[in-house]
Amino acid sequence: MSEQESLRCSSARNRGGVQRVEGKLRASVEKGDYYEAHQMYRTLFFRYMSQGKHAEARELMYNGALLFFSYNQQNSAADLSMLVLEVLEKSETKVEDEILECLAKLFSQMDQNSPERVAFVSRALKWSTGGSGKLGHPKLHQLLAVTLWKEQNYSESRYHFLHSSDGEGCAHMLVEYSASRGFRSEVDMFVAQAVLQFLCLKNKNSASVVFSTYTEKHPSIERGPPFVQPLLNFIWFLLLAVDGGKLTVFTVLCEQYQPSLKRDPMYNEYLDRIGQLFFGVPPKQSPSYGGLLVGD
């Protein structure tokens, strides 16, 4: 038998072993022996990890978490979900879409108000960027944003959309957010904030997409440009100015639209940052936008 065939057979045996173990564990859960089943999952996790069987450990914990979720055993399910992350961290697994989708599925099953969910998402985002100081993989942010949108948690969804590259999805969510929770007089403010924040994150493409999609799809916005709302005209001109990169255009624009920009004290802070990023404006002595993008 060649070495390759031997490896294939070994892999098949391992898979068969995992399936047999899973069958026994499933039977325990179905009987309601939740505590015993949970302890057995943990025992097997440490055994597999000590043997270097990372793929088997991850698969077993993932399927176990989904099984516990299906029986509304939130604590056990959340614990196994954390063990999935532990495998990913310790085995230095490469980030792949399939794994990100699995993590998003576990997130979607967790109780919306549980502290475990907060801990899970924080750790998952950290793993998704190799433990670096970055804010998380854009694809994972996008998957989380969609889950939170379905839960009508618009504020959290918006945060994750901002750190994704899905300007179109963000726009559709904002249309729904505005229509269900906002005042008619604020339809322009929902998209203005998103565009300015995308630009502060140097994501010019998503800023343009979120603006064009939102203004096209929102039932309370008449087709433009030009628009009835001055703030929308400002954002439209700003996006053109960012493409052109001329400081004089940017400066005149900000001066001319001050009445609209005064509607939210954060706008001028965002624009200070945009001036630095796209027009070479030197930073102020005491920047106050360190926490600009945290939540609402």
C-alpha positions in Angstrom: 0.0 0.0 0.0 1.4 3.4 -1.0 1.9 6.2 1.6 -0.9 8.2 0.0 -3.4 5.2 0.2 -2.3 4.6 3.8 -3.1 8.3 4.7 -6.5 8.0 2.9 -7.4 4.9 4.8 -6.2 6.4 8.1 -8.4 9.5 7.4 -11.4 7.3 6.6 -10.9 5.3 9.8 -10.7 8.6 11.8 -13.9 9.8 10.2 -15.6 6.6 10.9 -14.5 6.8 14.5 -15.8 10.3 14.9 -19.2 9.2 13.4 -19.5 6.4 15.9 -18.7 8.7 18.8 -21.1 11.3 17.5 -23.9 8.6 17.3 -23.4 7.7 21.0 -23.3 11.4 22.1 -26.4 12.2 20.0 -28.2 9.3 21.8 -27.3 10.8 25.2 -28.5 14.2 24.3 -31.8 12.8 22.8 -32.4 11.0 26.1 -31.9 14.3 28.0 -28.6 13.4 29.6 -27.3 16.8 28.7 -24.7 17.1 31.5 -23.1 13.7 30.8 -23.0 14.4 27.1 -21.4 17.8 27.6 -18.7 16.3 29.8 -18.0 13.6 27.2 -17.7 16.2 24.5 -15.1 18.0 26.6 -13.2 14.9 27.4 -13.0 13.9 23.7 -12.0 17.5 22.8 -8.9 17.3 25.0 -8.1 13.8 23.9 -8.3 14.8 20.2 -6.2 17.9 20.8 -3.5 16.0 22.7 -3.3 13.6 19.7 -3.1 16.5 17.2 -6.4 15.6 15.6 -7.5 19.2 15.1 -9.9 18.7 12.2 -11.7 15.9 14.1 -11.9 18.0 17.3 -13.3 21.0 15.4 -15.9 18.9 13.6 -17.0 17.2 16.7 -17.4 20.4 18.7 -19.2 22.2 15.9 -21.7 19.4 15.4 -22.1 19.1 19.1 -22.8 22.8 19.6 -25.5 22.7 16.9 -27.0 19.6 18.5 -27.2 21.3 21.9 -28.6 24.5 20.3 -31.4 22.3 18.7 -32.3 21.2 22.3 -32.0 24.8 23.6 -29.1 23.9 25.8 -27.6 27.3 25.4 -24.8 27.1 28.0 -23.4 23.7 26.7 -23.7 24.8 23.1 -21.9 28.1 23.8 -19.1 26.2 25.6 -18.6 23.9 22.7 -18.7 26.9 20.3 -15.8 28.4 22.3 -13.9 25.1 21.9 -14.3 25.4 18.1 -12.5 28.7 18.4 -9.8 27.1 20.6 -9.1 24.5 17.9 -8.8 27.3 15.3 -6.4 29.3 17.5 -4.2 26.4 18.6 -4.0 24.7 15.2 -3.3 28.0 13.4 -6.0 27.1 10.9 -6.1 29.3 7.8 -9.1 31.6 7.3 -11.5 30.2 4.7 -15.1 31.3 3.8 -16.4 27.9 4.9 -15.0 28.3 8.4 -16.3 31.9 8.7 -19.8 30.6 7.6 -19.6 28.0 10.4 -18.7 30.6 13.0 -21.5 32.9 11.8 -24.0 29.9 12.1 -22.9 29.3 15.7 -23.3 33.0 16.4 -26.8 33.0 14.8 -27.9 30.2 17.2 -26.8 31.9 20.4 -29.1 33.7 22.7 -29.1 37.3 21.6 -28.6 38.7 25.1 -26.1 36.3 26.4 -22.6 37.4 27.6 -21.2 34.3 25.9 -22.3 35.6 22.5 -20.3 38.8 23.1 -17.3 36.8 24.1 -17.6 34.5 21.1 -17.9 37.2 18.5 -15.0 39.1 20.0 -12.7 36.1 19.9 -13.9 35.0 16.5 -13.1 38.4 15.0 -9.7 38.3 16.6 -8.9 34.9 15.2 -10.1 35.9 11.7 -7.3 38.5 11.4 -4.6 36.2 12.8 -4.8 37.7 16.2 -3.6 41.1 14.9 -4.9 44.4 16.1 -7.1 44.7 13.0 -10.9 44.8 13.5 -11.8 41.4 12.0 -12.1 39.8 8.6 -14.6 41.7 6.3 -16.4 38.5 5.3 -17.1 37.6 8.9 -18.3 41.1 9.7 -20.6 40.8 6.7 -22.1 37.5 7.9 -22.5 38.9 11.4 -24.2 42.0 10.0 -26.7 40.0 8.1 -27.6 37.8 11.1 -28.1 41.0 13.3 -30.2 42.6 10.5 -32.5 39.6 10.5 -32.8 40.0 14.3 -33.7 43.7 13.7 -30.7 44.7 15.7 -30.0 47.5 13.3 -27.4 49.4 15.3 -25.1 46.4 15.8 -25.7 45.3 12.2 -24.6 48.8 10.9 -21.4 48.5 12.9 -20.5 45.2 11.3 -21.5 46.3 7.8 -19.1 49.3 8.2 -16.3 46.9 8.7 -17.3 44.7 5.8 -17.1 45.5 2.1 -20.8 45.1 1.5 -22.0 48.6 0.8 -25.1 47.3 -1.0 -26.2 45.1 1.9 -25.6 48.0 4.3 -27.8 50.3 2.1 -30.7 47.8 2.1 -30.4 47.4 5.9 -30.4 51.2 6.4 -33.5 51.6 4.2 -35.3 49.2 6.5 -33.8 50.8 9.6 -34.9 54.2 8.5 -38.4 53.1 7.5 -39.1 51.2 10.7 -37.3 53.2 13.4 -36.5 56.7 12.0 -38.4 59.9 11.4 -39.2 60.9 7.9 -37.2 64.1 8.4 -34.1 61.9 9.1 -34.0 59.8 5.9 -30.9 61.7 4.7 -29.1 61.4 8.0 -29.1 57.5 8.0 -27.0 57.4 4.8 -24.9 60.5 5.5 -23.5 58.9 8.6 -22.7 55.6 6.9 -21.0 57.3 4.0 -18.9 59.5 6.2 -17.9 56.5 8.4 -17.0 54.4 5.4 -14.8 57.2 4.2 -13.2 57.5 7.6 -12.3 53.8 7.2 -10.8 54.6 3.8 -13.4 52.5 2.1 -14.3 54.8 -0.8 -15.9 52.1 -2.9 -18.4 51.0 -0.2 -19.2 54.7 0.6 -20.2 55.2 -3.0 -22.2 52.0 -3.2 -24.1 52.6 0.0 -25.1 56.1 -1.1 -26.2 55.2 -4.6 -28.2 52.1 -3.5 -29.8 53.8 -0.5 -30.9 56.9 -2.5 -32.3 54.7 -5.2 -34.2 52.3 -3.0 -35.5 54.5 -0.2 -39.3 55.1 -0.8 -39.1 58.6 0.8 -36.3 59.9 -1.4 -37.1 61.4 -4.8 -34.8 60.4 -7.6 -31.6 62.4 -7.9 -29.1 63.9 -8.1 -29.8 66.7 -7.5 -31.9 65.8 -4.4 -34.5 67.7 -2.5 -32.5 67.3 0.7 -29.4 69.5 0.9 -27.5 66.9 3.0 -27.8 64.3 0.2 -26.5 66.9 -2.3 -23.5 67.5 0.0 -22.7 63.8 0.2 -23.0 63.4 -3.6 -20.6 66.4 -4.1 -18.3 65.0 -1.4 -18.0 61.7 -3.1 -17.1 63.5 -6.4 -14.6 65.6 -4.5 -12.9 62.6 -2.9 -12.4 61.2 -6.4 -10.9 64.5 -7.6 -8.8 65.1 -4.5 -8.8 68.9 -4.7 -8.6 70.5 -1.3 -10.2 73.8 -2.5 -13.3 72.0 -3.7 -13.6 70.1 -0.3 -13.1 73.3 1.7 -15.7 75.3 -0.2 -18.1 72.3 0.0 -17.9 72.1 3.8 -18.3 75.9 4.1 -21.4 76.1 1.8 -23.2 73.2 3.5 -22.6 74.2 7.2 -26.3 74.6 8.0 -26.9 71.0 7.0 -23.7 69.7 8.7 -24.7 71.3 12.0 -27.6 68.9 12.2 -25.2 66.3 13.8 -22.1 67.5 15.7 -20.2 64.4 14.6 -20.3 65.4 10.9 -17.5 68.0 11.1 -15.4 65.6 13.1 -15.8 62.9 10.4 -15.0 65.6 7.8 -11.8 66.6 9.7 -10.6 62.9 9.3 -11.7 62.7 5.7 -9.8 65.9 5.0 -6.6 64.2 6.4 -7.1 60.9 4.5 -8.1 62.2 1.1 -7.0 65.9 0.8 -3.8 66.1 2.8 -5.1 68.3 5.6 -2.8 68.2 8.6 -4.4 66.7 11.8 -5.5 68.9 14.6 -3.5 69.1 17.8 -6.0 67.1 19.9 -7.9 64.6 17.7 -11.2 63.7 19.2 -12.3 61.0 16.8 -10.6 58.1 18.4 -13.9 56.4 19.2 -15.9 57.6 16.2 -16.9 54.2 14.9 -17.9 52.4 18.1 -21.6 51.8 17.9 -24.1 54.6 17.5 
